[in-house]
Amino acid sequence: QRILRLAEMCRRLETEEEKVLPFYPSSLAEWEQQKVRSVLEETASEPLARAMKDYVGLERFWQRFNKAKLEEKGLERARAALADRNQELRGLLQQYLAGATINQKVPKDPQPL
């Protein structure tokens, strides 16, 4: 109940994009979605399945949680790629500066006429 109440409080902080399209589209085919709906509509025979019916309201929470986790992982990968690229560029810059320093130390021969 606390999570649901907090979700309602956070609803007003959502961006317009999140309100209109809060989740990624389903990757299931239409017939797979129909099969899932039919399974969810069936009367549960096992105690665990009956208990899960009480937590249907948390489905939106878990969708948002999973979306946030996916975005977090994507950002971590992007950051790692940028860090690698940064190291590569630093190495190239060091090579360039080392080459420029060597060229300045080498005395230039006077140009013969």
N, C-alpha and C positions, 0 to 999 in steps of 0.2 A: 504494500500500500504506500509505503514511503517513496519508493522508486516511481510509482505512478504519479504521486502528488508532485514530486520534483520534476517529472517530465512535463506535467501540465504547466508548472511555473516557468520552465525553460522554453515552452512553446512560443512565448511572446518575444524571446530573444533570437528566434530563428530568422535567417535571411529570407528574402522573397523567393529565391531559388529553392531553398530547402522546403519552404511551405508548398510550392507548386510541384516540385519534383524531388521529394526528400530522399529517395533511394535509387539505386541503379536498377535498370529494368531487369526483369527476370531472364535468366539464361535457359529456362526450361521451355520446351516446345509446348504448343497449345494442348496437345493430348496428354502431356506429362502434368501440366497444370490442372487439367480436369481430373486426372487420376488422384492427384494430391488433395483436391477439394473433396472428392468422393470418400477418400480415406478419412479426412478430418470430420466429415459429416456422420460417419458410422458411429454407432454406440460402442463405447469402449468396454471390453470385457475384463481386461487386466486392471488391477488396482493402480499401478503406476500410470497407465494410460488415462484412467479416470482422474487421477490427481493432476495430470498435465492439463486437463481442460480448465482447471482453476487458474492456470498461468497464461492463458491465451492473451490477456491484456499486456503481457510483457513482450509479446512478439515485436511490436514497434520498437521497444527499448533495445532488444537484441539486434534488430536490423540496424538501428542507429549505432549501436556499440560496434558491430562488425564493420560498418562503413567507416567509422572513425579509426578502427584498428588497421583497415586496409590503407587508408590515407596515410596513417602514421608510418606504416611499413614502406609505402611508396616514397614518402619524404625522406626516410632514412636511407633508402637506396640512392635517391637523387643526391643527397648530401654526401654519401660515400663516393659517388661518381665525381662530384664537384671537387672533393678533397683530393682524389687521385689526379684529376686534371690540373689542380692547383700545384701539386707536387711536380708534375711533369713540366709545367710552365716555369716553375722556380728552377728546376734543373737546366732547362734551356736558357734561362736568363743568366744563370751562373756560368754556363759555357760561353755565352756571348760576352759577358763581362771579362772572363778570363782571357778570351781571345783579344779583346780590345786592349787589355792591359799589356799583353805580350807585344802587340803591334806598336804600342807607344814606347816600349823599352828598346826595341831594335833600332839602332841608329840608321838613319837613312843615308845612303851613299850620295855624294854630290853627283848630279847629272852631268856626264861629259858632253861637250859640244861636239 
